[in-house]
Amino acid sequence: MPASLASWRRALELLPLGSRQHTLLAEKVVALSLEIEKAGGSSEPAKDASGRARWTGVLGVVAALLWKFKVVVVLVLSKAKLLLLGLTKLPTLLSALASFGVYWTVWGWRFALGLIATMYVHEMGHVFALRRYGIRATAPMFVPGLGAFVRMEQYPVSPREDARVGLAGPMWGLFAAAAAWAGAVATGWPSWAAVARTAAWLNLFNLLPLASLDGGRGFRSLSRGQRWLLAGCLALAWGLSHEAILGLLCLVAAARASFGQGAAPDRGVLAQFAFLVIALAGLCVVSGRHAMP
């Protein structure tokens, strides 16, 4: 299916933007994207047709979020070959080594190695999602002191696609940060706890609903009401964790909900976004208690 979708995207590039043929082909690409999402496990919660009690709906949402995290873990573990792919690209390897040298000089080799690894996994999350939708992209590139990025050679045709590609990075980044935390618990090295906290914080920062940040791409796929729900979730997480970055996310989300135009409701993206906020905030708290000063 991704190969077929990639072929349709290549055909789309040959048509004039705004033409009827371009519009029809874009609709075909969107339909194929939806089929791919359904084949990999639907991200849309089932509709309540039986009028079940509210508490049952809440439990259903929680179960859906837990299942989504389980799916992500399985995907990461099953895509070990993909994780190694970027390291076979000379530009990726050289830029990673350059960044590693910079971070090693400042914070030591353990922290530097862990930070580079978590950044790399985050970017490969984007690569995985892009490949799933048949979108061409480069391997990750590192910029010492600034992070890493993936350059798309094609672009999503709908906010729904763009949101899922955007949130795939923080979702894989969450897994990487959790792995660093598990390493800290297993070894007792506070430097790995520092990696876990830093990675969790950076992924939270990427969820800022601004411009081309991952959160901005996810936010564009939400309706106005969903944006307010997410702002409330951010406010709750901020109050419980006292993480300052969540306060900034909450304020920006409220501003976007107040003045921006909402899209059609996307419950899958709302669930992913809320789950990421809660999980990353919790990881920031627990890892921060054991990180190096």
Phi, psi and omega in degrees: 000313178302324179294319178296318179296322178297323179295317178297323179294320178297321177294323180298326181294338184275350184262146179296134178298131180094349178286161180296321179297320178296318180297315181295320180290324177297322177296323177296318179297317179297319180295319178294323177299319179295322178295321179295318179298319180292323180294329181268007183107115184296138177265002180265125176294149181294146179286145181273104183257358186247002179066032181296162186296156184299321182296329178293320177297320179297315178299324179295319178297315179299315179298321179296320179294317178297320179295320179298319179296321178299317179299318180297316180300316180297320180296317181297314182294326183277352182248036179301324179298320178295320180299328180277345185301314183299328182288348176273354179266123185302315178301320178297313183296315181293318180292326177294318179295322178296315178295320178301318179298319179296311182292326178298317180299323185272316190239358182097161189288327182295311179296318181299314180297315180295319181295316178299318181297317181291323176297317182297315180297319177304310182294324179291338172298317175297316181300317180300313181295320179297317179295323180300324180267008178071028182259126180287140179204160178278167170290161181300146174234138180258145174239110184308126178086348184240343179119219182210164180206161173238130180262122179279135176265346171226170184230149176301148183263356181215153176302329180297311177299312184299321180297316182290326174293318181296315183283345179297325179297304177299328179295314176291326177296325175299315178299318180295318179295320178296323177295321177296320178295319177298322176296322178294318179295319184288323186259338185079009179280116178294338179296326178287328173295323177295322176298315181300314180294316181297316179296317178297318180295316180296322178291325174296317178301320179294344178275001174304127182282063181231139168041234185265008174296159183303319179294324178296321179291322177290321184296327182295341182270002184259149173285169181297319178296320178294326178295321177292322176299318180293321177299321176295321177297320178295319179297319178296314179297323178296313181296326181279324186261336183061027175278120185299326182299329178291328175297318178295316178300318181297315181295317180293319179297319179295320178295316179295323179292327183284320189248342182273162176270128181280161177260188173293147181304137179225092185291331178297313179293320177301316180296316179298314182299311181297318179298315179299316180300311183294313183293315181292323177296316178298321179292324175301317183293308186290323181284330180295334180288341184240001182287160176294145177291000000 
